Amino acid sequence: MNKFVFSLFIVFLFNCDICHTIREYSKEDVYKLREEVKEMFQHAYDSYLRYAYPYDELRPLSCDGMDTWGSYSLTLIDALDMLVIMGNYTEFNRVVDIVLEKQNFDTDINVSVFETNIRIIGGLLSAHLLSYKSGMKLEPGWPCNGPLLRLAEDVAQRLIAAFDTTTGMPYGTINLRSGVPPGETSITCTAGVGTFIVEFGTLSRLTGDPLYEEVAYNALKALYHHKSPIGLVGNHIDVMTGRWTAQDAGIGGGVDSYYEYLVKGAILLERPELMSMFMEARVAIDKHLRKEDWYVWASMLRGHVTLPVYQSLDSYWPGLLALTGESDTAMRIIHNYHSVWKQYGFTPEVYNLGTGEASTTRESYPLRPELIESIMYLYRETRDPILLQMGEDILRSIQHSARTPCGYASIKDVRDHRKEDRMESFFLAETTKYLYLLFDPDNFIHNPGVHGTIINTPNGECIVDMGGYVFNTEAHPIDPSMLHCCHEPNQGINISEMHRIYQLLEEEDNIKFMSMIDATTVSNRTIPVTKQDTETEITSNTENTSNVSIKTETRTGYVNLDGSEREKSKNESLGNILKEHITNFYNNSKINESEKTTTEYLKPNNENVDVDDIITPRTQQEVSKIQPPSETRAKEALKLLPNVIQDFLNSDWKSKSKCEPQHMLERIRKEKLYPDHPDVGKYELLLTPAQSFLQRISLAGEFLNKKQLEL
């Protein structure tokens, strides 16, 4: 009984202490903090332009720049939409012109599929959708087209080959020019598989191409299909086999944005099955990972705790719960997370819950946004002033310990606040943005649906800018109303028709090649083409081409131009066909004495020769026994041909197998590896008690189309 009374006394003191230390914020106080954040962003942004551009990131201690994720001026693209949010339209328009003029993603570099998607594609899409607010001249038919949208789609097309796997889950790395790099590992983290539906879904809804949304959705279904019997997913998976290679389950690094995109994808794209997937996962998470409003890591198979730690990346979770209307639970969790911030002035990457200390190997704070992200979401819902105080705590820590003359530096060790020479692009894209929006209650992003803008589109009038913005995991806001201004994704291209076109193009290449071969022979010289049961001949006489034998694939095999069938030649490549032409030419041509050329002397005593024998003259003894042609000598033989034919052959006419996106889409639809979720049509799952600034989508449901409402 005494212990119980003592516990109540401690709780009373703690609560009273909180009550007496909560600061009251007037509107002027909040605006003052907003202006301080604006100056913070401006200092970091100007420093990047002055010292680091066109490199990816700023080094704030060295006052220079470096490339990190892909050498495409990452920070500039990541910061674009923040300029619109702050109202700096002149700078936004200037930077857009620079990006459109100088940005070229056709480069031979390997990049992270995950990072390129959330930072580059997400940044370009958000800038495209917000561009009308800056007064920029828009193309007719915007937002369904525009240069920023085309640039975003160009990048997506370069990433799409990563999804060409046996499971539909993407590789982690891609070469922007050539696709999946040779020898690339098939091991990818869970977040690297499940963090595409927001950006790719937006692309499909704006362009009408279903490819992007379907491959992203298929990857989400793959993860759902491979969850453990107790409903958890691991940290890393083999995208070719579906085997989990890291079986620790958690909500933090390597997994985080998978859960985030289930919720945001459901809201943005009106896919209730994604919300149902999240709700199922939430039950398993609360049962096995939640320990007194902290979340730990556990075995995905049995739920046994493996790592009793809090990660800085976990801090997104309260904000995610707020999106589903669970603000009470989220508030308890965020108090725990903020207590770690108060202990060190920052949240370390890993905090040991057993010892109550920062991990000795993961003690840094790279200016992460997740804690302030959740604070912003919760404040929009609860208006609790303690959240403003938490936000000011974060602002004060960064200003005091991270600011440098050339920007803001990561904190190498939260225990002594030593600095590290790096400012990642997400500091401008996320951390400053969430801080700014926390202290700017009147920002257009917070519009609860009380006003909008009517625009004309190819599909008629459309109302946009009514709030309900959905942020991707890099804090790039997407206006969901604009996704309904364009067309729903169509059914794609008829793959059979595409195959027929490819076939015709290949036939055309063969015809063109055969013509070039004929042009190199002596006029009116007859050359047998193949050694069939019935000899077929071609002549260089352009008036007689009816007997030209070409390689044409049909259901029954090979045919001649006149339609007659012939057997499929064993020499399928143009290089082999060429070799056969050259060999037959030298073995069958009859050269007059006056027409003697070097070629005659390559045939000692009229012996038959192989194509390889034309490299150097041989004596009778050397050619008494013709050896099978070698690949090396065949390549040398090609050098005797005209340059135009050499160039054609060297271009690798029969290209290596590569990803054909539309074929991949057709295969996904045909194979149906993963069955549809049973809650596909349960749109009531979207009507969650979410916060007011999302109510236009999740509560009122204005954007559910007529077909869905009928269901």
Steps between C-alpha positions, in 0.01 A plus 500: 500500500785736583662422166174577323465837677861580423445418131198728484705776662774466240249505215335809652833679527592405145170618356508823700854561383384463142202726561709776649773484234276502194545830327203690365545596135328800350452528126784752490730254680421230247560733205832607650608138516383453141723787384793349689450172317474689172835664570644158590389358165630804313843478663532131413358546149720799415803314633426204277470723193813697591731217600363167377290531183497306266609221734240293682565621852665775702797441729436775756835480678716490186273749321491292183288227346504130422300248297327233703189341347540556128672822396177675399497811724288309748458773762373748241222267383420390855452861611281614209154466653614664826547822302131491406391419855689805626364717217834562326353464152769697318775267616284194430445608139869576457609162632242312291648660188846388609385145568319470167793647309787308660358181644575187301451161658646307206823432687706188557476496880363255754242648737277387784155418365341593834679833549459607138129433519421685822734794442515555123168365370317619811661843481426545130138386533433731793660794321291421192174499696587818694631693200167672433523681834824671397352670195706284268374477144335161470461281197149440367353199674691546825514315744473205263817606323792734545881497487550408866256212465682375191831522684358302793369235261838481329661414833226246580554328166865459593411345835229267370746229393575437868154343534568237233553220751340163565314637803419848370701654784766743371877491513658763721735650239455600138720651232320801357609408149529123481273355770590257777881492533674166435552310822255716695387337822140384514477586871287808570363651819125493558467878467687477170225269373192671641566872450378575148121507495467874580734623225425229243127520568512875445684449171243250376203717595649806328633332184242224458771233475406221747851357501639698793213451742462133420867407551508694829175340615627157398811552715280585799293187443822298484606622844155429638512151350841431656416618853557251779224282649471747790456794262847662513748581225876484529766755417657366178368267232633333185295646216565201273404224744284675761724363776547722805872557560454722807212386717494776761161670499453862608352834399831683451786510253466266202126453556352839595366646177340168400241549774483871424415438135225251581312780677591784264445290190155404626403864559658647186389235251180385672618142541327364813686171479822684587339641812384149588854369456625766740231423758595131492867590541412737784344215698819293468720799583308586816505137610868423442693828469328751728636513854342771717474761222846414364563277199775241489638253246395135511520179300248511217424130546444474875486856626789457744671831580841527333589869537350708783584833337330817381618632165477862394322377188222355719384856563277506192265249665294743718433714193389194307262404778363854487412446135278210604335697780688352796627824649470390864737208448728716287527765773619247758764369263628841399552598864739206526688600189523863605646394836801359311537831317496684830765263640753576228371801311455265202379146435786258433466255214465219756401530867532197728179463700668269750780737598321826424796622296597566141665212318878534492508413131189691383517823697462747213212728397509580126236778527217247464137623461292212638437639850397845380289332230290322762480815710363695205237237419387474861480875548278536194261256667518581872621863519676399820750780586748250640564396141599857414742487789645174372545662160674799653731266693606344170547840338717623790721189496568526128568873515736461794703194401462438125528846345823591321603799286437282193174326590397238758709198592402153609575417863767233521435419867191612690688465830746782431339661190808464280422588139533293184575651160172414328158656444272247336239623255215397730590782739359746246235265362360375832641632827460870422170438320330325792631764741372776274156341463476446876539875554297613197136416578368696202709328234307374196619148583270505805186591305226275649295510183323833546619643167657389174595606150316410179722415204428382147645167396460269198228329703310817581498717810679374808521635855851490650688635803232398748750366752541139603857498370673166539874521564730237360767369735732785391229757595408585142128590506262352243159661440262201473233705323732548203522127450131509411547778246661271249407152389484182695772257392404332175540130429840537342638399164395183320812291547421272205485805276830626644662164428381513141651849460833386648495205259441725200783728608736205529398382154561847363849500651573167331377622164712813532801293597459254213482795262827635635664160452379489139635847435853390587511222240605537140210583268301203367702256713293207627547391863318207662358610831438180690563131463142384485362195317405744225764766433367854518702770336514874525640733243626854519268596219256737669235413245479141621443476875215254514728215610679684779499272802444687826469402862134539590349337807152360465303235681633233262860613467685696231358613167621661182367828368276309262336335800650154463625337817856394563678334785627706787868562451731399780683829449255729677718805549579748229868447574467132407295582192771745399768237551312259277461765228872577499600132496266421211614808314865400501428136423264562205606820328665481157737786448634590157871551460446873455297514821759334719513651845652408830214263559616269223834451667330399819377185318813300422447256218125569505460316833187577695568735788325597816422855594787495750748425226464842343685662788847416363615315186588135560711246321366173363624313808330743736159457343511132424265445791245771562449565870164597648463878505606670821311789656813717521587459134138551401504836674817589310331401178224750564755779482526443124137602457383854432479722810123521480468123542763492774311765694175313455645174632689664784176660622400155626190474281364210700514687829550333833186420687369806675194601690203582281266685739177420318597133475569505873157651566333236286690228681395633842136498390526155348690328781295647787756377750318665786122485541304819555439596858145418611442862606558647154148643481450603864519877454361557848852423624603837360245680715724503805482773767813666366601854580316791350748588228447158344125488547425596142630161395465266794186635669276670251620281214430765236765354272364149483396463140145410400580136437643460847208682663259265325686207653 
